[in-house]
């Protein structure tokens, strides 16, 4: 009898050891992890997922989506992928895709488009990269129009641009640099002012200084651009930018 009890206890202990074996525990954990991942992936891709598209990393950027922590990542992804970029612009800008223009290794426009409007705002037609057009569209929708309503109770009707592509070196206060400008590859655009639906015109050169509603709008426009462009320069940067915003699709996050 005692032998049977000892034997039963030994067998139970052995089973307990098997259940506690590290390999077995790892296998169980792996199984549950895969189940959770599969369930999470299903939530992202299911046609009837309750997850809003702006919060869904599987859904590409759409300009009228709300801003979320995923927006910058989605914008960079679309900016780097010509097909995603054109798809995001469709319906939110007036543009025509064009063949790449290559003048030299230093001067070219890849993913070229001609752009004449973003959202509700027209532009004089400009040749630029799709990434610039997309970032302008995001800026117009999420920053310019809200700022125009807040400070001027108006709608931006047109954006005055003074160029995107220009095969030249960087200009500095000391003279021309030996490095090529991002304008040489149309990875930047210069914006000098705005016209509103009520007929009012604002220019950076005339209206930047002071605490007027016009100056407040321009500063809000600059700050908003910093959210969608990788480098933003304004009259606060230096005298060379006294009359325009320099907005760049690549850079290190400088916002001045």
SVG drawing of the C-alpha trace seen along z (x, -y; Angstrom):
<svg xmlns="http://www.w3.org/2000/svg" viewBox="-18 -95 50 97">
<polyline fill="none" stroke="black" stroke-width="0.4" points="0.0,0.0 2.8,-2.4 4.6,-1.4 1.5,-2.3 1.2,-5.7 4.9,-6.5 4.6,-5.3 1.5,-7.5 3.3,-10.5 6.4,-9.9 4.3,-9.7 2.4,-12.9 5.8,-14.6 7.1,-13.4 4.0,-14.8 4.5,-18.1 8.1,-18.2 7.0,-17.6 4.5,-20.4 7.1,-22.7 9.8,-21.8 11.3,-25.0 10.8,-23.7 7.2,-23.0 6.6,-26.3 8.3,-28.0 6.1,-26.1 3.0,-27.1 4.1,-30.8 5.0,-30.7 1.6,-29.2 -0.2,-32.0 2.0,-34.7 1.2,-33.4 -2.5,-33.4 -2.4,-37.0 -0.4,-38.2 -2.8,-36.4 -5.7,-37.9 -4.1,-41.4 -3.3,-41.1 -6.9,-40.0 -8.1,-43.1 -6.0,-45.2 -7.0,-43.6 -10.6,-42.4 -13.0,-44.4 -15.3,-45.1 -12.5,-46.0 -13.6,-48.6 -10.2,-50.1 -10.3,-53.6 -8.2,-53.7 -6.1,-56.6 -5.0,-54.3 -4.6,-51.2 -1.0,-50.7 -2.2,-48.5 -4.3,-51.3 -2.3,-53.8 -2.3,-57.5 -5.4,-59.5 -5.2,-63.3 -8.4,-63.8 -7.7,-61.2 -7.3,-62.6 -3.8,-63.2 -2.6,-60.3 0.8,-59.1 0.9,-57.0 0.5,-60.0 4.2,-60.9 5.1,-57.3 2.4,-56.9 3.4,-60.2 7.0,-59.2 6.0,-55.8 3.8,-57.4 6.4,-60.1 9.0,-57.3 6.7,-55.2 5.5,-56.8 2.4,-54.6 1.3,-55.3 2.0,-59.0 -0.1,-59.4 -2.9,-57.4 -2.9,-59.6 -3.1,-62.7 -5.9,-61.5 -9.0,-63.5 -7.2,-66.0 -5.0,-67.8 -5.0,-68.9 -1.9,-67.3 -0.5,-65.4 2.1,-62.6 5.0,-63.1 8.1,-61.1 11.2,-61.7 13.4,-64.6 17.1,-63.9 19.6,-66.7 22.5,-65.3 23.3,-63.3 23.0,-66.5 19.9,-68.0 16.8,-66.0 13.2,-65.5 12.2,-62.0 8.5,-61.0 7.7,-64.3 4.2,-65.9 2.8,-69.2 0.8,-70.6 -1.9,-73.4 -4.0,-73.0 -4.0,-71.3 -7.3,-71.0 -9.2,-74.3 -6.1,-76.3 -4.8,-76.9 -1.2,-77.4 0.5,-78.7 1.4,-75.4 4.7,-74.1 6.8,-71.0 7.9,-69.2 8.2,-65.8 5.1,-63.9 6.4,-64.0 6.4,-67.8 2.9,-67.8 1.7,-65.4 3.2,-67.3 1.7,-70.5 -1.7,-68.9 -1.4,-67.7 -0.3,-71.2 -3.2,-72.9 -5.8,-70.6 -4.6,-70.2 -2.8,-73.6 -3.4,-76.4 -7.2,-76.2 -7.7,-75.8 -5.3,-78.7 -7.0,-80.9 -10.3,-80.3 -8.9,-80.9 -7.0,-84.1 -8.7,-85.6 -12.1,-84.0 -11.3,-83.3 -10.5,-80.4 -7.1,-80.1 -8.0,-80.4 -4.5,-80.3 -0.9,-79.7 1.9,-81.8 4.9,-79.7 8.1,-81.0 9.7,-77.8 10.5,-74.2 13.0,-72.9 16.2,-75.0 19.5,-73.5 21.7,-75.5 23.9,-75.3 22.9,-76.3 22.9,-80.1 24.3,-81.3 24.8,-84.7 28.5,-84.3 27.8,-83.5 27.1,-80.4 28.0,-77.1 29.7,-74.2 26.8,-71.9 23.8,-71.5 20.4,-72.8 17.5,-70.5 15.9,-72.6 18.2,-71.0 16.2,-67.8 12.8,-69.5 12.8,-68.2 11.8,-71.7 9.4,-74.4 9.4,-78.1 6.1,-79.8 5.9,-83.6 2.3,-84.4 -1.4,-83.6 -4.7,-84.9 -8.0,-84.4 -11.6,-83.9 -12.5,-87.4 -9.9,-89.0 -7.2,-89.6 -3.6,-89.0 -0.8,-88.2 2.9,-88.2 5.7,-87.1 7.9,-90.1 5.2,-92.6 3.2,-90.8 5.6,-88.6 6.5,-91.1 4.2,-92.3 1.3,-90.7 -1.4,-91.3 -3.9,-88.6 -1.9,-88.3 1.4,-87.7 -0.3,-85.2 -1.6,-83.3 1.8,-83.2 3.5,-81.9 0.8,-79.3 1.3,-78.3 5.1,-78.0 4.5,-75.9 2.1,-73.7 4.5,-73.1 7.0,-71.8 4.6,-68.9 4.6,-67.8 7.9,-68.8 11.3,-67.5 12.8,-71.0 11.1,-74.3 12.8,-77.7 11.0,-81.1 12.1,-84.7 13.2,-83.8 16.0,-81.7 18.0,-84.4 17.7,-87.3 17.7,-85.1 14.3,-83.8 12.8,-87.1 10.2,-86.8 9.4,-83.0 9.0,-79.7 11.5,-77.1 9.7,-73.7 11.8,-70.5 10.8,-66.9 14.1,-65.7 16.1,-66.9 16.8,-66.6 13.7,-68.3 14.9,-71.9 12.0,-74.2 12.9,-78.0"/>
</svg>
